[in-house]
Amino acid sequence: MRILGRVQRVGFRYWTIDEASRRGLDGWVGNRADGSVEAVFVGLSHEVDDMLAACADGPPSAVVNGVVESEVDENERAALVGRGFSVRPTE
């Protein structure tokens, strides 16, 4: 997913790590050069859905203007299972 708005320099990535880890999700989060945040969540569907809903609000200092959801390639999904949740460098 991509999260749009004032989502960089507000702790969004670290909030995402905490929230995803609390839900037992695998995946990653990273800033994008265009000012958005991108994340991939892998886990039980109800936990992923809950995380997607949480990202629409984000941490208290964020201002989320939009969320763009997309499907993850099956190979990437399989590669992330069991690896925990991490931060990726800005792309």
N, C-alpha and C positions, 0 to 999 in steps of 0.2 A: 504494500500500500504506500501511497504518497500522502503526506500530510502537508497542507498548504496554510500559510498565514505567518504570524510571528511565532515561529517554532524553533528558531535557532537562537542560541545564547540565552535560553530560558530554562535549561536543564531538561529539555525534552528527551534526549537520548538516555540519560541516566534514570529519569522517571520511567521510561519505557523498559529499561533493563529490570528495574525493581518490579514493575507491574507484570511483565512477562514471566519473570522468574517465579513470582508468587503464584502464578497460574500454572507453573510447570511446563511452559512453552519453550521450544527450541527456536532458533532463528537469529536474526541480526537487525541492527538499526544503524543508520548513518545519515549524516548531513549530505545534502546535494549542493552543488555550486550555485544552483538557482535560488537557494534560500529555503527550499522545502526539506522535509525529513522523509526518508524512505525506510520501510521496515518489512521484514518477512517473518511471519509467525507460523509455526508448525506445532500441532498438538491436537488434542481432542477438539472436535468442531465447536462444542458449546463454549469451551475456554477461548478458542480463537475468536469466536463471535463476540464474546464478552470483551476481549482485548481490543477488537476493532471499534466497538462502541466507546470504550474508554478513551481511545486515541482521538475520537471526535471532540472530546473536551480537553484532553491533555492535562499537564500540570497547571497549578494555579496561575503561574506567570505567562503562560502561553495564550495566544489568541488564534484559534483554529478557524480558518475561513473555508476550508473544504478538505475532503478526504476522497482520494481516488483509489478504489480497490481494483486489484487484478489477480488473476490466478498465477500460481507459481508453477514453473516447469516441474514435472514429476521427478526428474533427475536431481534438480536442486533440492526439492523437498526431501528426497531420500538421503541426500548427502548431509542434511542438517539434523536429521533425527538422532537424538541422543547426545548432541554436542553442546547443549545449553544455549544461552543467549549472550550475544556479544555486540560490541560496537565495531563498525567498519569505518575506514577512513573516508573523508569527504570525497565524493566523485564529482 
